[in-house]
Structures are given as C-alpha cells and as structure tokens.
Amino acid sequence: MVQLYYPKLNLAESEIRPTLKKRFFPAFTVFIFCTSFLLVFTEPIFAQASLLDKTISIPKQHTTLYNALNIISLKAGCLFIYDSEIVESDKKVKLVAENQSIKQVLDNVLSNPELSYKIIGEHILIYRNEGEKPITVQKQNANLIADSIKTIVIKGHIFDNEGKSAIPFVSIGIVEENIGTITNEDGFFSLKVPATYSGASLIVSHLGYTGQRIPIKLLHEQKVDIFLERRIISLQEVIIRYFDPSLLISKAMEQRKTNNSLQPVYTTSFYREGVEKNKKNISYSEAVFKVYKSPVGYSANSDQVKLLKSRKIQNQELTDTVYLKLKGGILSALQLDIIKSVPGFLDQSSPTEYTYTYSDLVSHNETSAYAISFVQNEGIKEALYKGTVFIDKETFAILGADFEINPAFLDKAAENLILKKSHKLIVKLEKINYSIGYTPFNGKYYLNHIRCDIHLKTRNKNHFSSDNFHTFLELATCHIDTVNVVKFPRQEVLKPNIVFSDEPYSPDNDFWETYNIITPEAKLSEALSKIIGKIEEIK
C-alpha cells in the first residue's frame, strides 16, 4: 500500500487548533487494483404585438443568421430565444432594413414559413409552428393527463454570446421558490418545475456574465439556446485603490456567520460519479439525496444524508488488467463545502502558507465580485492548492472557488490518493481540480455546486504503453428547505463513506420522476448506451 500525500481541508473553525494546521484532502480516494478480471398548455401567451411592429433600420450586409439576430436584438432592444438546430444559426443571410417592422425583418432573414414567434416582455421566442393539435381527452386517460400537467420540463443549452462556446456549471432555476439545477459540461440543462409556477421566470446566472430572467411560458415544450453576454466591469464602476487581497479573504471569513446560515437546512441534492479509461466509460453512478446540512461553524461530519434514489452502470465486459475505483463518495463531496471545511487558502491564521493576488473584478448577477488568486508560498515543497476564490463586493460573501492541486507538486500528492496498487504498476497524476459554488436564498448563501476531477496515467513496469484515467464526482443542490429541519432517524441515515460505484443501476428514462438532476453530457450518454454490463436498481 502506498500512502500518497496531498493537502486536506481543515475541519470547522471551532475545531481548528491555532498552533497546529490539520491537512485534509476532500477529494475521493482512488483504489487501483490489478485483476483479471403530453403535456398541453391551453393558457394563451399574451404577446406584445407592439414589439414585432416596432420599426428599425439596418445597413445592408451579408452575415450569419446568428450575427443577424444579434444585430436586430441590439437595434430593437429585445432578446431572442431559439433552438439553433431549428433556426440554422450558421446559415448565411442578407440583412437589410429601411424603416421595417421587426416582424418583416425576421421573416426576411429567417425565410422559413414554418417558424413563428411568441413574445413576452422583451423576449422573442422563435419556434417551429407545427399547427394546433386537437385535444382529445378520454375518461380512462383523465388521471394520466392530470398527473402529466403537474410538472413542466424546460430544456436548453447555455452559450457564450461571443464565442458560441458552451458554458458549464451555469445556475438555472426559480430563485423565489429555490428550485434549480446546473448545466453540464456541454452547457445543457433539463429542469422540472411544478406547473403551478408556469407564470414565474427562470433565472440564468453565472460568474462573469450578465444574468437573464426569462418567462417560463416561453420555454415550455421548447428546447432553446440561451446566449449569455460577458459583462465587463468598466473603469467608471471601479474605485481605483489598493486592495490587500489577504484582508479581503479575512473579511469574507469574518462575515460567514452573517452571510451563511446559522440554522440547519434540508437540501435535495443530485450526486454523480464516474470513471473513464482511455476516453471510454467504465462506470457511472448517480443518486438523489436529502441532506441535513448543519449550520456554519459545524464540521461536514455533522451533516446527514438520506438516500432517495440511486442507480449505476458498470461495464463488466472489459478485460483490462487495471481497475480504478473511487472511495469516499458523498462524504468527499460534503467535505468540499469550503465554508464549513475550511481549506488552507481561506485559513488566515498565522503563518499563512499562501500568497494572494487581486486578479479581477467580475460580474455576478446585478453586483460584482472580487477574484482573488492564490498559490502556495515559495519554499513550501508540499502539495498545496492554487486557484481563484470569488468574494461578493458588497456583502463579502464567498461565492465560490476554482482551484487545483499545485501541478508542480502532483507527485507528492499521490501518497494519500492511491490506497492500493500493485508493486508492478506505475501511477502518475496528471491533474486534480475543483469547482465550488454558492447561491443566495432568503438573504443567506448555500452550497450550490461541487465538482472534482482527477486525471492520471497508469503503466505496468516493463511496458511502454500507458492508460489514461479520468474520474470525477459532482453534487448539485436542487432544492433548499428551511422549515421544520431536524436530524434524520438513525436508521434512515446513509453511511457517509458509501461508494456509489458499488451500487446498482436502472435504465428507465422515467426513473427520476420529478427530481431534478444534472443531465449526462452527450458523449457520456452515448457511452452509457453502448455499455452492455450490469444494469440494476436500488430498491
């Protein structure tokens, strides 16, 4: 057994000894074994015809449909929502308008009689008009239809407005009701909301971008592309003065008991973990938990987890001689709550092990946030972190952090990460990185998203070829409940060190019912569909 050292998160503030820093690495541990081994809405959309009737003028130009819609948006002061596959945004078009209505301009550039428009506020939805479908309701189907209209499913992609690249980990939800999810690495999301909230608005937000509030009525039964605009903080918004970044960190830590909850809460959280070998999926597991989150000041060990649903795919047809497995699971995810399990880069007790740099002022919803970069001090030869922490400019709330194990010391990080391996196997860590985010609700900030990725290579001694492994865990908070929060009965509590790659799976598409989840990425979905291995369900 090889002990691979790497930095750990400390316990809660009340458990830190001032003269001794505890190191505690929150990520999962890795075992490497050698083995042989019809929803119909009748409510009308109240479109503002005046917006389509508004006249604009645009000089003649040849461009893509995507750029044409952006130009019309700027001229008309509106926002377009559409599915790129339907609208063909890369198509070359001729754009020109001489005191023409927005509808005339759209009809000209789209040149597709099958496309129609719906308008709410400043938003214009472009969708395929498939005609009115007759509503035939038979008595025997009454209960089925009644059940079907209880939930609205909203799907879409979130892209950067400039580069058209997908934006991962974007928060999507109804803030007032605290229902939400996040985009996956493809920028895709699927959100289930009760039909009673059809009159509400969907909030789309991400650090560095201008958020959007979109009426749910426009999104129902539509798969849409939403483009977020990068928000640049102008010099007029910045008071030019010197910031001591370490003091900003100290202030943020002091404000935790103001910005974070001093009362326990329930969260409904979606968790997933997976392992890839040479870009092929080996195992994938996912679960929905109800989590009892203890207040700030308590360690992550005081949190409780109750399993609601879980499933897994395991590829049993592989004949590989190396098998990589996670250890820690949900416990590791909970320990990545950096507000409660304080990492060294937030611990300002003397002497500090990090150097801090004020790197940027970034947009966050309607306000701004400080971006503070950190790296371990020169002379420290242990494997510590480097990255960026984001702090709200007004409240000093910690909004999140993106960080990694210092690449210069990854070899030293291996001693605590690899628990078991053959003496004939050489293991080299390539990258270990984390992304943590928090979201506001009723004046307090709560854990919203956690992601951890480990990349490594393995090679048998006396062999030249190596295998590339990627393993990850991810946790998203989909709902927060602050009412009547008490600890779970002992018999309902999940063992905190359970590894969900050891639990079974179900292929049923309706498995998750009304629970919100992180939709698997397209590449992952394709890989899972090809696995013919063991597929079972936890009862």
ROLOLO-705810 format. One record per residue (C-alpha): residue number from 0; z, x, y. Coordinates in Angstrom, 1 decimal. Last residue first. Example, Ala and Ser with C-alpha at 12.3 -4.5 7.8 and 13.67 -1.06 7.14 Angstrom:
PT  pos      pz      px      py
PT    1     7.1    13.7    -1.1
PT    0     7.8    12.3    -4.5
// end
This chain:
PT  pos      pz      px      py
PT  538    -4.1   -34.8    -0.9
PT  537    -5.8   -31.5     0.0
PT  536    -9.5   -31.8    -0.6
PT  535   -11.8   -29.8    -2.8
PT  534   -15.0   -27.8    -2.7
PT  533   -15.3   -24.7    -5.0
PT  532   -18.5   -22.8    -4.5
PT  531   -22.0   -23.9    -4.0
PT  530   -22.2   -22.4    -0.5
PT  529   -25.5   -23.2     1.2
PT  528   -24.2   -25.9     3.4
PT  527   -21.4   -23.6     4.6
PT  526   -24.0   -21.0     5.8
PT  525   -25.9   -23.6     7.7
PT  524   -22.7   -24.9     9.4
PT  523   -21.8   -21.3    10.3
PT  522   -25.1   -20.6    11.9
PT  521   -24.9   -23.9    13.9
PT  520   -21.3   -23.2    15.0
PT  519   -18.6   -25.4    13.5
PT  518   -17.4   -28.2    15.7
PT  517   -13.9   -27.6    17.1
PT  516   -11.9   -30.7    16.1
PT  515   -10.8   -34.1    17.5
PT  514    -9.2   -36.5    15.0
PT  513   -10.6   -40.0    14.8
PT  512   -11.7   -39.7    11.1
PT  511   -11.6   -36.0    10.2
PT  510   -13.2   -36.5     6.7
PT  509   -16.1   -38.5     8.0
PT  508   -18.6   -35.8     7.0
PT  507   -17.0   -35.6     3.5
PT  506   -17.4   -32.0     2.1
PT  505   -13.7   -31.7     1.2
PT  504   -11.7   -28.4     0.9
PT  503    -8.8   -26.7    -1.0
PT  502    -6.0   -24.4     0.1
PT  501    -5.7   -20.6    -0.2
PT  500    -7.9   -20.0     2.8
PT  499    -5.3   -22.0     4.6
PT  498    -2.7   -19.2     4.4
PT  497     0.8   -20.6     4.7
PT  496     3.2   -18.4     6.7
PT  495     4.9   -21.1     8.7
PT  494     5.8   -23.2     5.6
PT  493     4.9   -26.8     6.7
PT  492     7.6   -29.1     7.8
PT  491     7.7   -32.6     6.4
PT  490    10.7   -32.0     4.0
PT  489    12.7   -30.5     6.9
PT  488    12.5   -33.6     9.0
PT  487    10.5   -32.9    12.1
PT  486    12.1   -31.9    15.4
PT  485    12.3   -34.5    18.2
PT  484     9.9   -35.5    20.9
PT  483    10.5   -39.0    22.2
PT  482     7.6   -38.9    24.7
PT  481     5.9   -35.6    25.8
PT  480     2.7   -36.0    23.7
PT  479    -0.1   -33.5    24.0
PT  478    -3.6   -33.9    22.5
PT  477    -6.5   -31.7    21.3
PT  476    -4.8   -28.3    21.4
PT  475    -7.3   -25.8    19.9
PT  474    -6.5   -23.0    17.4
PT  473    -8.8   -20.3    16.1
PT  472    -8.6   -17.7    13.4
PT  471   -11.2   -15.0    12.6
PT  470   -12.6   -12.6    10.0
PT  469   -15.6   -10.4    10.3
PT  468   -16.5    -7.9     7.5
PT  467   -19.2    -5.3     7.4
PT  466   -19.9    -3.6     4.0
PT  465   -20.6     0.1     3.6
PT  464   -23.3     2.2     1.9
PT  463   -22.8     5.9     1.3
PT  462   -20.7     5.7    -1.9
PT  461   -18.4     8.4    -3.2
PT  460   -15.4     6.6    -1.9
PT  459   -15.9     2.9    -1.6
PT  458   -16.7     1.6     1.8
PT  457   -15.2    -1.0     4.1
PT  456   -16.1    -1.9     7.6
PT  455   -14.1    -4.0    10.1
PT  454   -14.3    -6.8    12.7
PT  453   -11.3    -8.8    13.6
PT  452   -11.5   -11.9    15.8
PT  451    -8.6   -13.9    17.4
PT  450    -9.0   -17.2    19.3
PT  449    -6.3   -19.4    20.9
PT  448    -6.8   -22.5    23.0
PT  447    -4.9   -25.0    25.1
PT  446    -1.2   -23.9    25.3
PT  445     0.5   -26.0    28.0
PT  444     0.8   -25.7    31.8
PT  443     3.0   -28.2    33.7
PT  442     2.3   -30.6    36.6
PT  441     1.5   -33.6    34.5
PT  440    -0.9   -31.7    32.3
PT  439    -2.4   -28.3    33.1
PT  438    -4.3   -26.2    30.5
PT  437    -3.6   -22.8    29.0
PT  436    -6.0   -20.2    27.5
PT  435    -5.8   -17.3    25.0
PT  434    -8.7   -15.0    23.9
PT  433    -8.2   -12.2    21.5
PT  432   -10.0    -9.1    20.3
PT  431    -9.8    -6.7    17.3
PT  430   -12.8    -4.3    16.9
PT  429   -14.3    -1.9    14.5
PT  428   -11.5    -1.2    12.0
PT  427   -12.4     1.3     9.3
PT  426   -11.4     0.8     5.6
PT  425   -12.1     3.4     2.9
PT  424   -11.5     2.1    -0.7
PT  423   -10.7     4.2    -3.7
PT  422    -7.0     4.0    -3.0
PT  421    -7.4     0.3    -3.4
PT  420    -6.2    -1.9    -0.7
PT  419    -3.2    -4.0     0.2
PT  418    -1.4    -4.7     3.5
PT  417    -4.1    -3.7     5.9
PT  416    -3.1    -4.7     9.5
PT  415     0.1    -2.7     9.9
PT  414    -1.5     0.7     9.3
PT  413    -4.9    -0.1    10.8
PT  412    -3.8     0.0    14.4
PT  411    -3.7     3.8    14.3
PT  410    -7.5     3.9    13.6
PT  409    -8.0     1.4    16.4
PT  408    -6.6     3.8    19.0
PT  407    -9.5     4.4    21.4
PT  406   -10.7     0.8    21.0
PT  405    -7.5    -0.4    22.7
PT  404    -6.6    -3.6    20.8
PT  403    -8.3    -6.4    22.6
PT  402    -7.7    -8.7    25.6
PT  401    -8.8   -11.9    27.2
PT  400    -5.9   -13.7    28.9
PT  399    -4.9   -17.2    30.1
PT  398    -3.9   -19.4    32.9
PT  397    -0.6   -17.8    33.7
PT  396     0.9   -19.9    36.5
PT  395     1.3   -18.1    39.9
PT  394     1.3   -21.5    41.6
PT  393    -1.3   -20.9    44.3
PT  392    -3.5   -18.1    43.1
PT  391    -3.3   -19.1    39.4
PT  390    -3.0   -16.0    37.2
PT  389    -5.6   -14.7    34.8
PT  388    -4.9   -11.7    32.5
PT  387    -7.5    -9.1    31.7
PT  386    -7.9    -6.6    28.9
PT  385    -6.4    -3.5    27.1
PT  384    -3.8    -3.6    24.4
PT  383    -1.7    -1.0    22.6
PT  382    -2.4     1.4    19.7
PT  381    -0.1     4.3    20.2
PT  380    -1.0     7.5    21.9
PT  379     0.7     6.9    25.2
PT  378    -0.2     9.9    27.5
PT  377    -2.3     7.9    29.8
PT  376    -0.8     4.4    30.4
PT  375    -2.1     1.5    28.4
PT  374    -4.7    -0.7    30.0
PT  373    -4.5    -3.7    32.3
PT  372    -6.9    -5.9    34.4
PT  371    -5.6    -8.6    36.7
PT  370    -7.9   -11.5    37.5
PT  369    -6.3   -13.6    40.2
PT  368    -7.2   -17.3    40.1
PT  367    -8.8   -19.7    42.5
PT  366    -8.5   -23.4    43.2
PT  365   -10.5   -26.6    42.5
PT  364   -11.1   -25.9    38.8
PT  363   -10.5   -22.1    38.4
PT  362   -12.8   -19.8    40.4
PT  361   -12.3   -16.1    40.2
PT  360   -10.6   -13.4    42.4
PT  359   -11.3   -10.0    40.9
PT  358   -10.1    -6.7    39.5
PT  357    -6.6    -6.1    40.7
PT  356    -5.7    -3.2    38.5
PT  355    -2.6    -2.7    36.2
PT  354    -1.5     0.4    34.3
PT  353     0.6    -0.3    31.2
PT  352     3.6     1.0    29.3
PT  351     6.2    -0.2    31.8
PT  350     9.5     1.7    31.9
PT  349    11.2    -0.5    32.9
PT  348    11.0    -4.2    32.1
PT  347     7.7    -5.7    33.2
PT  346     6.8    -7.4    30.0
PT  345     3.4    -9.1    30.5
PT  344     1.3    -6.2    29.1
PT  343     3.9    -5.7    26.3
PT  342     3.3    -9.2    24.9
PT  341     5.7   -12.1    25.4
PT  340     6.0   -14.5    22.5
PT  339     6.7   -17.6    24.6
PT  338     4.1   -17.4    27.4
PT  337     1.9   -15.3    25.2
PT  336     1.3   -18.1    22.7
PT  335    -0.3   -15.7    20.1
PT  334     2.7   -16.2    17.9
PT  333     1.5   -19.8    17.2
PT  332    -1.8   -18.4    15.9
PT  331    -0.1   -15.9    13.6
PT  330     2.1   -18.7    12.2
PT  329    -0.9   -20.9    11.6
PT  328    -2.5   -18.3     9.2
PT  327    -0.3   -15.4     8.4
PT  326    -2.3   -13.6     5.8
PT  325    -6.1   -13.5     5.8
PT  324    -8.2   -12.5     2.8
PT  323   -10.8    -9.9     2.2
PT  322   -12.5    -9.5    -1.2
PT  321   -14.2    -6.3    -2.3
PT  320   -16.0    -5.9    -5.6
PT  319   -18.6    -8.5    -4.7
PT  318   -19.9   -10.9    -7.4
PT  317   -20.1   -13.8    -5.0
PT  316   -20.4   -17.1    -6.8
PT  315   -17.0   -18.4    -5.8
PT  314   -17.7   -19.0    -2.2
PT  313   -14.6   -20.9    -1.0
PT  312   -14.9   -23.9     1.3
PT  311   -11.7   -25.5     2.6
PT  310    -9.9   -28.6     3.8
PT  309    -6.9   -29.8     5.7
PT  308    -5.3   -32.9     7.1
PT  307    -2.0   -33.9     8.8
PT  306     0.1   -30.8     8.2
PT  305     3.4   -30.7    10.1
PT  304     4.2   -27.5    12.0
PT  303     7.5   -26.5    13.7
PT  302     8.1   -24.2    16.6
PT  301    11.4   -22.2    16.6
PT  300     9.6   -19.0    15.3
PT  299     7.4   -19.1    18.4
PT  298    10.5   -17.9    20.3
PT  297    12.4   -20.1    22.8
PT  296    12.4   -19.3    26.5
PT  295     9.6   -21.8    27.2
PT  294    10.3   -25.0    25.4
PT  293     9.8   -25.7    21.6
PT  292     6.4   -26.9    20.4
PT  291     6.6   -29.4    17.5
PT  290     3.1   -29.2    16.1
PT  289     1.1   -32.0    14.5
PT  288    -1.6   -30.2    12.6
PT  287    -5.3   -30.7    11.9
PT  286    -6.8   -28.2     9.4
PT  285    -9.8   -25.9     8.8
PT  284   -10.8   -23.4     6.2
PT  283   -13.9   -21.2     5.7
PT  282   -14.6   -18.6     3.0
PT  281   -17.2   -16.1     2.1
PT  280   -19.8   -16.7     4.9
PT  279   -22.7   -14.3     5.1
PT  278   -23.0   -12.0     8.1
PT  277   -22.4    -8.9     6.0
PT  276   -19.2   -10.4     4.8
PT  275   -17.8   -13.3     6.7
PT  274   -14.3   -14.7     6.6
PT  273   -12.9   -17.9     8.2
PT  272   -10.1   -19.6    10.0
PT  271    -9.7   -23.0    11.6
PT  270    -7.0   -24.9    13.4
PT  269    -7.0   -28.2    15.3
PT  268    -3.9   -29.2    17.2
PT  267    -2.1   -32.4    17.9
PT  266     0.7   -31.2    20.2
PT  265     4.2   -32.6    20.3
PT  264     6.4   -31.4    23.2
PT  263     9.7   -29.7    23.7
PT  262    11.2   -29.6    27.2
PT  261    11.4   -26.7    29.7
PT  260     7.6   -27.0    30.1
PT  259     5.7   -24.2    31.8
PT  258     5.0   -23.8    35.6
PT  257     8.6   -23.7    36.9
PT  256    10.3   -21.9    33.9
PT  255     7.3   -19.6    33.8
PT  254     7.5   -18.7    37.5
PT  253     9.4   -15.4    37.0
PT  252     6.7   -14.2    34.6
PT  251     4.0   -15.0    37.1
PT  250     5.9   -13.2    39.9
PT  249     6.2   -10.1    37.6
PT  248     2.5   -10.1    36.8
PT  247     1.7   -10.4    40.5
PT  246     4.1    -7.6    41.2
PT  245     2.1    -5.4    38.7
PT  244    -1.1    -6.2    40.6
PT  243     0.3    -4.8    43.9
PT  242    -2.1    -6.7    46.2
PT  241    -3.4    -5.1    49.5
PT  240    -4.8    -7.4    52.0
PT  239    -8.1    -9.1    52.8
PT  238    -7.4   -12.8    52.9
PT  237   -10.2   -14.3    50.7
PT  236   -11.9   -17.6    51.3
PT  235   -14.1   -16.3    54.1
PT  234   -15.1   -13.5    51.8
PT  233   -16.7   -16.0    49.5
PT  232   -15.4   -16.6    46.0
PT  231   -18.5   -17.0    43.8
PT  230   -18.5   -20.2    41.7
PT  229   -20.8   -19.9    38.7
PT  228   -22.6   -23.2    38.2
PT  227   -22.1   -25.2    34.9
PT  226   -25.0   -26.7    33.2
PT  225   -24.4   -29.7    30.9
PT  224   -26.8   -30.4    28.1
PT  223   -26.6   -33.9    26.6
PT  222   -26.4   -35.6    23.2
PT  221   -26.3   -39.3    24.2
PT  220   -24.6   -42.2    22.4
PT  219   -22.0   -42.4    25.3
PT  218   -22.6   -39.8    27.9
PT  217   -23.4   -41.8    31.0
PT  216   -20.5   -44.3    30.4
PT  215   -18.2   -41.2    30.1
PT  214   -18.6   -40.6    33.9
PT  213   -18.9   -36.8    34.5
PT  212   -16.4   -34.7    36.4
PT  211   -17.6   -31.1    36.7
PT  210   -15.9   -27.8    37.2
PT  209   -17.3   -25.0    39.3
PT  208   -17.3   -21.9    37.1
PT  207   -15.3   -18.6    36.9
PT  206   -12.7   -19.9    34.5
PT  205   -14.0   -23.0    32.7
PT  204   -13.8   -26.7    33.3
PT  203   -15.6   -29.9    32.1
PT  202   -13.7   -33.2    32.9
PT  201   -15.0   -36.4    31.3
PT  200   -14.5   -39.5    33.5
PT  199   -12.9   -42.8    32.6
PT  198   -14.6   -46.2    32.2
PT  197   -15.1   -45.7    28.5
PT  196   -11.4   -45.1    28.0
PT  195   -10.8   -48.3    26.0
PT  194   -13.4   -46.9    23.5
PT  193   -10.9   -44.3    22.4
PT  192   -12.2   -40.8    22.7
PT  191   -13.9   -38.5    20.1
PT  190   -15.3   -35.2    21.4
PT  189   -18.1   -33.1    20.0
PT  188   -18.7   -29.7    21.6
PT  187   -21.4   -27.1    21.6
PT  186   -21.3   -23.8    23.6
PT  185   -22.6   -21.9    20.6
PT  184   -19.3   -20.1    20.4
PT  183   -17.5   -23.4    20.1
PT  182   -16.8   -25.7    23.0
PT  181   -13.3   -26.9    23.5
PT  180   -11.4   -30.2    22.8
PT  179    -9.8   -33.0    24.7
PT  178    -7.4   -35.9    25.2
PT  177    -4.7   -35.5    27.8
PT  176    -5.0   -39.1    29.0
PT  175    -5.3   -38.1    32.7
PT  174    -7.2   -35.0    31.8
PT  173    -9.9   -36.7    29.8
PT  172   -11.6   -33.8    28.0
PT  171   -13.7   -30.7    27.7
PT  170   -12.4   -27.2    28.1
PT  169   -15.0   -24.5    27.7
PT  168   -14.3   -22.0    24.9
PT  167   -17.9   -20.7    24.6
PT  166   -20.6   -20.8    27.4
PT  165   -24.2   -20.9    26.1
PT  164   -26.7   -18.9    28.1
PT  163   -29.0   -20.7    30.5
PT  162   -29.0   -17.5    32.6
PT  161   -28.3   -19.2    35.9
PT  160   -26.8   -22.6    35.1
PT  159   -24.5   -21.2    32.4
PT  158   -24.7   -23.7    29.5
PT  157   -22.4   -26.4    27.9
PT  156   -23.9   -28.2    25.0
PT  155   -23.3   -31.9    24.1
PT  154   -21.7   -34.6    22.1
PT  153   -19.6   -37.6    23.0
PT  152   -18.2   -39.9    20.3
PT  151   -16.7   -43.2    21.4
PT  150   -14.0   -44.7    19.2
PT  149   -12.7   -48.2    18.6
PT  148   -16.1   -49.6    18.5
PT  147   -16.6   -48.8    14.8
PT  146   -13.4   -50.7    13.7
PT  145   -14.6   -54.0    15.1
PT  144   -18.0   -53.3    13.7
PT  143   -16.6   -52.9    10.2
PT  142   -14.3   -56.0    10.6
PT  141   -17.2   -58.2    11.6
PT  140   -19.6   -56.9     8.9
PT  139   -18.9   -59.9     6.5
PT  138   -19.5   -62.3     9.3
PT  137   -22.9   -60.9    10.2
PT  136   -23.7   -59.4    13.5
PT  135   -27.3   -58.9    14.6
PT  134   -27.7   -57.2    17.9
PT  133   -31.3   -56.6    18.7
PT  132   -32.1   -53.0    19.8
PT  131   -33.5   -52.7    23.3
PT  130   -36.2   -50.0    23.6
PT  129   -36.1   -46.4    22.5
PT  128   -35.9   -45.0    26.1
PT  127   -35.3   -41.3    25.8
PT  126   -32.8   -40.1    28.2
PT  125   -32.4   -38.6    31.7
PT  124   -28.9   -39.1    33.1
PT  123   -28.6   -39.0    36.9
PT  122   -25.1   -38.1    38.2
PT  121   -24.2   -38.5    41.9
PT  120   -22.3   -41.8    41.3
PT  119   -23.5   -43.4    38.1
PT  118   -27.2   -43.4    37.4
PT  117   -29.2   -44.1    34.3
PT  116   -32.8   -42.9    34.0
PT  115   -35.7   -43.4    31.5
PT  114   -38.0   -41.2    29.4
PT  113   -40.6   -42.7    27.1
PT  112   -43.2   -42.8    29.9
PT  111   -43.3   -39.0    29.9
PT  110   -44.8   -37.2    32.9
PT  109   -41.5   -35.4    33.5
PT  108   -42.7   -33.7    36.7
PT  107   -44.4   -36.8    38.1
PT  106   -41.9   -39.4    37.0
PT  105   -39.1   -37.3    38.5
PT  104   -40.9   -37.0    41.8
PT  103   -41.5   -40.7    41.9
PT  102   -37.9   -41.5    41.0
PT  101   -36.6   -39.1    43.7
PT  100   -38.6   -41.0    46.2
PT   99   -41.5   -39.3    48.0
PT   98   -41.5   -37.9    51.5
PT   97   -44.1   -35.3    50.5
PT   96   -43.1   -34.0    47.1
PT   95   -44.5   -31.2    45.0
PT   94   -43.6   -29.7    41.6
PT   93   -46.3   -28.6    39.1
PT   92   -44.9   -28.2    35.6
PT   91   -44.5   -25.5    32.9
PT   90   -42.3   -26.7    30.0
PT   89   -39.1   -24.8    29.4
PT   88   -36.9   -27.9    30.0
PT   87   -38.5   -29.9    27.2
PT   86   -36.8   -33.1    28.2
PT   85   -36.0   -34.3    24.7
PT   84   -34.9   -30.9    23.3
PT   83   -33.2   -30.0    26.5
PT   82   -30.9   -33.1    26.3
PT   81   -30.2   -34.4    29.8
PT   80   -27.7   -34.6    32.6
PT   79   -28.9   -34.1    36.2
PT   78   -26.6   -33.7    39.2
PT   77   -27.4   -35.0    42.7
PT   76   -27.5   -33.7    46.3
PT   75   -31.2   -34.7    46.7
PT   74   -32.6   -31.3    47.7
PT   73   -30.3   -29.3    45.5
PT   72   -30.9   -31.5    42.4
PT   71   -34.6   -31.6    43.0
PT   70   -34.6   -27.8    43.0
PT   69   -32.5   -27.7    39.8
PT   68   -34.8   -30.3    38.2
PT   67   -37.8   -28.1    39.0
PT   66   -36.1   -25.0    37.6
PT   65   -35.6   -26.7    34.2
PT   64   -39.1   -28.2    34.3
PT   63   -40.5   -24.6    34.6
PT   62   -42.4   -23.6    37.8
PT   61   -45.5   -24.1    39.7
PT   60   -45.0   -24.8    43.4
PT   59   -45.9   -27.3    46.2
PT   58   -43.3   -27.5    48.9
PT   57   -40.6   -30.1    48.4
PT   56   -39.9   -33.2    50.4
PT   55   -37.3   -35.8    49.6
PT   54   -36.9   -39.6    49.7
PT   53   -33.9   -41.5    48.3
PT   52   -35.0   -44.4    46.1
PT   51   -33.5   -43.0    43.0
PT   50   -30.2   -42.7    44.8
PT   49   -30.5   -46.2    46.2
PT   48   -30.8   -47.6    42.8
PT   47   -27.1   -46.8    42.2
PT   46   -26.8   -47.7    38.6
PT   45   -24.1   -50.0    37.3
PT   44   -24.3   -49.3    33.6
PT   43   -24.1   -52.6    31.7
PT   42   -21.4   -53.3    29.1
PT   41   -23.1   -54.2    25.9
PT   40   -22.2   -51.0    24.1
PT   39   -23.4   -50.7    20.6
PT   38   -21.8   -48.3    17.9
PT   37   -23.3   -48.5    15.1
PT   36   -14.4   -10.9    -9.6
PT   35   -14.4    -8.1   -10.3
PT   34   -11.5    -7.1    -8.0
PT   33   -10.6    -4.6    -5.4
PT   32    -8.4    -6.5    -2.9
PT   31    -8.3    -6.3     0.8
PT   30    -5.4    -8.3     2.3
PT   29    -5.6    -8.7     6.0
PT   28    -2.8    -9.6     8.4
PT   27    -3.4   -12.3    11.0
PT   26    -2.9   -11.5    14.6
PT   25     0.4   -11.6    16.4
PT   24     1.3    -7.9    16.4
PT   23     4.9    -7.3    17.1
PT   22     6.4    -4.4    18.9
PT   21    10.0    -4.7    19.9
PT   20    11.0    -2.9    23.1
PT   19    14.5    -1.5    23.1
PT   18    16.8    -0.9    26.1
PT   17    16.5    -4.3    27.7
PT   16    16.8    -6.2    24.4
PT   15    14.4    -9.0    24.2
PT   14    15.7   -12.2    22.6
PT   13    16.1   -14.3    25.8
PT   12    12.5   -13.4    26.8
PT   11    11.1   -14.9    23.7
PT   10    10.0   -12.4    21.0
PT    9     7.8    -9.5    21.7
PT    8     4.1    -9.4    20.8
PT    7     3.1    -6.6    18.4
PT    6     1.2    -3.4    18.8
PT    5    -0.6    -1.9    15.8
PT    4     0.4     0.2    12.8
PT    3    -1.3     0.1     9.5
PT    2     1.0     0.4     6.5
PT    1    -0.9     1.4     3.4
PT    0     0.0     0.0     0.0
// end
